[in-house]
Amino acid sequence: MRIPETLALRLLHLEQQIESYARLHAEELATMRATLNELKDEMLAIYHRTQESFELPPNDGEPPARP
């Protein structure tokens, strides 16, 4: 094989490798972002449930009734 053909094949192979790695990492990043968003949603839901358990009843301007 001549030198220009060898060089062209090496260039093509490297270009294909780069494209493969780029696709692979893009897919991995998308999966990681989706997992991160799920965890954020779960954390927010826990926060809201915690806040609801500590909410005071609405105050209508009247003092609380004495027992």
C-alpha positions as a Markdown table, in Angstrom:
| # | Residue | x | y | z |
|---|---|---|---|---|
| 1 | Met | 0.0 | 0.0 | 0.0 |
| 2 | Arg | 1.3 | 3.4 | -0.8 |
| 3 | Ile | 2.0 | 6.0 | 1.9 |
| 4 | Pro | -0.9 | 8.4 | 0.9 |
| 5 | Glu | -3.4 | 5.5 | 1.0 |
| 6 | Thr | -2.1 | 4.4 | 4.4 |
| 7 | Leu | -2.3 | 7.9 | 5.7 |
| 8 | Ala | -5.9 | 8.3 | 4.3 |
| 9 | Leu | -7.0 | 5.1 | 6.0 |
| 10 | Arg | -5.5 | 6.2 | 9.3 |
| 11 | Leu | -7.3 | 9.5 | 9.0 |
| 12 | Leu | -10.6 | 7.8 | 8.2 |
| 13 | His | -10.2 | 5.3 | 11.1 |
| 14 | Leu | -9.4 | 8.1 | 13.6 |
| 15 | Glu | -12.3 | 10.2 | 12.3 |
| 16 | Gln | -14.7 | 7.2 | 12.7 |
| 17 | Gln | -13.3 | 6.6 | 16.3 |
| 18 | Ile | -13.9 | 10.2 | 17.2 |
| 19 | Glu | -17.5 | 10.0 | 16.0 |
| 20 | Ser | -18.2 | 6.8 | 17.8 |
| 21 | Tyr | -16.8 | 8.2 | 21.1 |
| 22 | Ala | -18.8 | 11.4 | 20.6 |
| 23 | Arg | -22.1 | 9.4 | 20.2 |
| 24 | Leu | -21.3 | 7.2 | 23.1 |
| 25 | His | -20.6 | 10.0 | 25.4 |
| 26 | Ala | -23.6 | 12.0 | 24.2 |
| 27 | Glu | -25.8 | 9.0 | 25.1 |
| 28 | Glu | -24.2 | 8.6 | 28.5 |
| 29 | Leu | -24.5 | 12.3 | 29.3 |
| 30 | Ala | -28.2 | 12.2 | 28.3 |
| 31 | Thr | -28.8 | 9.3 | 30.7 |
| 32 | Met | -26.9 | 11.0 | 33.5 |
| 33 | Arg | -28.9 | 14.3 | 33.0 |
| 34 | Ala | -32.2 | 12.3 | 33.0 |
| 35 | Thr | -31.2 | 10.6 | 36.3 |
| 36 | Leu | -30.2 | 13.9 | 37.8 |
| 37 | Asn | -33.6 | 15.4 | 36.9 |
| 38 | Glu | -35.4 | 12.4 | 38.4 |
| 39 | Leu | -33.4 | 12.9 | 41.6 |
| 40 | Lys | -34.2 | 16.6 | 41.7 |
| 41 | Asp | -37.9 | 15.9 | 41.2 |
| 42 | Glu | -37.8 | 13.3 | 44.1 |
| 43 | Met | -36.0 | 15.8 | 46.4 |
| 44 | Leu | -38.5 | 18.5 | 45.5 |
| 45 | Ala | -41.4 | 16.1 | 46.3 |
| 46 | Ile | -39.9 | 15.2 | 49.6 |
| 47 | Tyr | -39.4 | 18.9 | 50.4 |
| 48 | His | -43.1 | 19.7 | 49.6 |
| 49 | Arg | -44.3 | 16.7 | 51.7 |
| 50 | Thr | -42.2 | 18.0 | 54.6 |
| 51 | Gln | -43.5 | 21.5 | 54.2 |
| 52 | Glu | -47.1 | 20.3 | 54.2 |
| 53 | Ser | -46.7 | 18.5 | 57.4 |
| 54 | Phe | -45.6 | 21.7 | 59.1 |
| 55 | Glu | -48.1 | 24.1 | 57.6 |
| 56 | Leu | -50.2 | 26.1 | 60.1 |
| 57 | Pro | -54.0 | 26.3 | 59.5 |
| 58 | Pro | -55.0 | 29.6 | 57.8 |
| 59 | Asn | -55.5 | 32.5 | 60.1 |
| 60 | Asp | -58.8 | 34.3 | 59.6 |
| 61 | Gly | -57.9 | 37.1 | 62.0 |
| 62 | Glu | -59.5 | 35.4 | 65.0 |
| 63 | Pro | -57.4 | 34.3 | 67.9 |
| 64 | Pro | -57.2 | 30.6 | 68.4 |
| 65 | Ala | -60.0 | 29.1 | 70.4 |
| 66 | Arg | -59.1 | 28.2 | 74.0 |
| 67 | Pro | -59.9 | 24.6 | 75.1 |
